[in-house]
Amino acid sequence: MGRRRKRRRVILKRVVRIPKIFQCPNCSFTSLSIIVKKKGDRAQAIISCGSCGLVDDEDFADIPVAYQAVDVYAKFIDLFERGEARVKFVTSTSKSSSE
């Protein structure tokens, strides 16, 4: 007489997902969002920081469709550290009506 055989434990493999929010090179907060809009065989990326207001939409106006947010972030960091990135700083203004 033997024991009952134990059931094999299923090992789940964790799926590593690509991040959607990155670290801003200007203010060092993790608040840099990259939106990639695909149009046909080309795409456009808009980079914006929710903390310091950094915006770059000119450098990545025409990129390949295969680019993901991580690829755009890597190129943006390279351009920013070389001083070649054309960034703007947009402050959020709240509209208040006092009538």
C-alpha positions in Angstrom: 0.0 0.0 0.0 1.4 3.3 -1.0 0.4 6.9 -0.4 -1.7 8.8 -2.8 0.4 10.6 -5.3 0.4 14.4 -4.9 -0.8 16.7 -7.6 1.9 18.6 -9.6 2.0 22.2 -8.7 1.5 24.5 -11.7 4.2 27.2 -12.0 2.8 30.4 -13.4 5.2 32.4 -15.5 4.8 36.2 -14.8 4.3 38.3 -17.9 6.5 41.3 -17.8 4.5 44.2 -19.2 6.0 47.3 -20.9 5.6 50.4 -18.7 3.3 53.2 -19.7 4.6 55.9 -17.4 8.4 56.7 -17.3 10.8 58.8 -15.3 11.1 62.4 -16.4 14.7 63.5 -17.2 13.9 67.1 -16.1 12.2 66.7 -12.7 13.1 63.0 -12.0 9.4 62.1 -11.1 7.8 59.0 -12.6 5.2 61.1 -14.4 6.3 61.1 -18.0 3.6 59.7 -20.3 4.1 58.8 -23.9 1.1 58.5 -26.3 1.7 56.9 -29.7 -0.9 57.6 -32.3 -0.7 55.3 -35.4 -1.8 56.6 -38.8 -1.3 54.2 -41.6 2.3 53.3 -42.0 3.7 56.1 -39.8 3.0 57.1 -36.2 3.2 60.2 -34.0 4.3 60.3 -30.4 3.4 62.9 -27.8 5.6 63.1 -24.7 4.3 65.0 -21.6 5.2 65.2 -18.0 2.4 65.6 -15.5 4.7 67.1 -12.8 6.9 69.7 -14.5 4.8 70.3 -17.6 7.5 69.2 -20.1 6.0 68.5 -23.6 7.7 67.3 -26.8 5.6 66.6 -29.8 7.9 68.0 -32.6 10.8 65.5 -32.4 8.6 62.4 -32.8 6.0 63.6 -35.3 6.9 61.0 -37.9 8.2 57.7 -36.5 7.8 54.1 -37.7 4.7 52.2 -36.6 6.8 49.4 -35.0 8.0 51.9 -32.4 6.5 51.4 -28.9 6.5 53.8 -26.0 9.7 52.3 -24.7 11.5 53.0 -28.0 10.3 56.6 -28.1 11.4 57.1 -24.4 14.9 55.8 -25.2 15.3 58.1 -28.2 13.9 61.0 -26.1 16.3 60.5 -23.3 19.2 60.4 -25.8 18.0 63.7 -27.4 17.4 65.4 -24.0 20.8 64.5 -22.6 22.5 65.8 -25.7 20.5 69.0 -25.5 18.9 68.5 -28.9 15.3 67.9 -27.8 12.8 70.6 -28.6 10.8 70.7 -25.4 8.2 73.1 -24.2 7.0 73.7 -20.7 3.3 74.0 -20.4 1.7 75.1 -17.1 -1.8 74.0 -16.4 -4.1 76.9 -15.9 -7.4 76.4 -14.2 -10.3 78.4 -15.6 -12.4 80.0 -13.0 -15.3 82.2 -13.9 -16.1 84.9 -11.4 -19.3 86.6 -12.6 
